[in-house]
Amino acid sequence: MMSEQDWSRLSRPRYAMPEDLAKALKSHQLSQAYQARPPYQQNDYIGWLNRAKRPETRQKRLDQIVDELRRGDVYMNMKWQAK
């Protein structure tokens, strides 16, 4: 018999939308594409962006997010298909 597991410790922190990402989504008209992504992807993108230590790294990640949202079939450099 398996015991009930406590999954609450495994939940990820939820990140607030950073200003630079919000501006990039608006200027590239990708807000809808971002909102169409599953919540875990939205949160992962923000967390990944926030973990950049150098401004150059942050900009590179921001550019990748914009590119992936524009393309629509990529998530974190992996092929992705919306359901």
NUFISE-248808 format. One record per residue: x negated, y negated, z negated of N, C-alpha, C in turn; residue in three letters. Coordinates in steps of 0.05 Angstrom, whole numbers. Each point is the difference from the previous one (the first is absolute). Example, Ala and Ser with C-alpha at 12.3 -4.5 7.8 and 13.67 -1.06 7.14 Angstrom:
     n.xx     n.yy     n.zz    ca.xx    ca.yy    ca.zz     c.xx     c.yy     c.zz   type
     -264      114     -156       18      -24        0      -18      -24        0    ALA
        7      -21       14      -16      -24       -1       15      -22      -14    SER
//
This chain:
     n.xx     n.yy     n.zz    ca.xx    ca.yy    ca.zz     c.xx     c.yy     c.zz   type
      -17       24        0       17      -24        0      -18      -25        0    MET
        6      -18       18      -16      -25        2       13      -22      -17    MET
      -18      -15      -13       10      -22      -17        6      -24       18    SER
       17      -17      -10        7      -25       14      -25      -18        0    GLU
       -7      -11       23      -23      -18        1        8      -29       -2    GLN
      -18      -15      -12        5      -29       -3      -14      -14       23    ASP
       16       -9       19      -10      -13       24       -4      -30       -4    TRP
       10      -11      -21       -1      -29       -4      -29      -10       -1    SER
      -19       16      -10      -28       -9       -1      -12       -1       28    ARG
       12       12       19      -12        1       27       10      -23       18    LEU
       18      -15       -9       10      -22       17      -21      -21        3    SER
       -1      -12       23      -20      -20        7       10      -28      -10    ARG
      -19      -17       -5        9      -28       -7       11      -13       25    PRO
       20      -17       -4       12      -14       22      -13      -28        2    ARG
       -9       -6       24      -15      -25        4       18      -22       11    TYR
       -6      -25       -9       14      -23       12      -12       -7       27    ALA
       16      -12       17       -9       -8       27      -20      -22       -3    MET
      -25        4       10      -20      -21        0        7      -21       21    PRO
       -8      -25       -6        7      -22       18      -12        3       28    GLU
      -25       10        2      -12        2       26       14       21       17    ASP
        9       22      -12       15       20       15       27      -11        9    LEU
       14      -14      -18       26      -12        8       -3      -19       23    ALA
      -21      -17       -1       -5      -19       22       -6       14       26    LYS
      -17       21       -1       -7       15       24       25       14       12    ALA
       17       12      -17       24       13       10       18      -21       14    LEU
        2      -23      -12       17      -21       11      -11      -11       26    LYS
      -26       -6        1      -12      -12       23       -1       19       24    SER
       -2       26       -6        0       20       22       27       12        5    HIS
       21      -11      -13       27       10        2        2       30       -5    GLN
      -12        9      -22        0       28       -7       14        6      -26    LEU
       14      -19      -11       14        4      -25       20       23        2    SER
       14        2       22       20       22        3      -15       27        3    GLN
      -22        1       14      -15       24        3      -10       10      -28    ALA
       -9      -19      -16       -9        6      -27       23       11      -17    TYR
       22      -14        1       24        9      -16       10       27        9    GLN
       -4        7       25        9       26       10      -17       23       -9    ALA
      -24       -6      -10      -17       22      -11       11        9      -26    ARG
       -6       26       -7        9       10      -26      -13      -16      -23    PRO
       14       -2      -23      -11      -15      -22      -28        8       -8    PRO
       -6       26        1      -27        8       -8      -22      -12       19    TYR
        7       -2       25      -20      -12       19       -3      -30       -5    GLN
       22      -13       -5       -2      -29       -6      -18       -4      -24    GLN
        5       16      -21      -15       -3      -25      -30        8        4    ASN
       -4       21       16      -28        9        6      -15      -22       15    ASP
       13      -12       19      -14      -21       15       -8      -23      -19    TYR
       18       -8      -18       -7      -22      -18      -22        8      -19    ILE
        2       24      -12      -21        9      -18      -27        2       14    GLY
        0       10       24      -25        3       15      -12      -28        6    TRP
       17      -19        8       -9      -27        5      -11      -13      -26    LEU
       14        4      -22       -9      -12      -25      -25       12      -11    ASN
       -7       24        7      -25       13      -10      -25       -9       15    ARG
        3      -16       21      -23      -10       14      -15      -19      -18    ALA
      -26        4       -1      -17      -17      -18      -11      -25       14    LYS
       -6        3       25      -11      -22       15       21      -12       19    ARG
       -1      -26        5       19      -13       18        0       12       28    PRO
      -24        8       10       -2       12       26       15       27        1    GLU
       -2       15      -21       14       26       -2       30       -4        0    THR
        8      -20      -16       29       -6       -2       11       -8       28    ARG
      -15      -17       14        9       -8       26        1       23       20    GLN
      -19       18       -1       -1       23       17       24       18       -6    LYS
        7        4      -25       23       16       -7       26      -14        8    ARG
        1      -26       -3       24      -14        8        4        2       31    LEU
      -22       -2       15        2        4       29        9       28        7    ASP
       -9       20      -15        8       27        6       30        4       -6    GLN
       10      -11      -22       28        2       -6       17      -13       22    ILE
       -8      -23        9       15      -14       21        0       17       25    VAL
      -23       11        8       -3       16       23       18       25       -2    ASP
       -1       14      -23       16       24       -3       30       -6        1    GLU
        8      -22      -12       29       -7        1        8       -7       29    LEU
      -17      -14       14        5       -7       28        3       26       17    ARG
      -18       18       -4        1       25       16       23       18       -8    ARG
        6        2      -26       23       14      -10       -3       30       -4    GLY
      -21       12       11       -3       29       -3      -25        8      -15    ASP
      -10      -18      -16      -24        5      -15        4      -10      -29    VAL
      -11       16      -19        0       -8      -28      -27        8      -12    TYR
      -16      -19       -8      -26        5      -12      -18       16       19    MET
        0       -8       25      -16       13       21        9       29        6    ASN
       24        7       -8       10       27        6       26       -3       16    MET
        4       19       18       25        0       16       24        2      -19    LYS
       20      -16        5       24        0      -17       24       -4       17    TRP
       21       14       -7       26       -2       15       22       -6      -19    GLN
       15      -22        5       23       -6      -17       21       21        3    ALA
       14        5      -21       22       20        1       25      -12       10    LYS
//
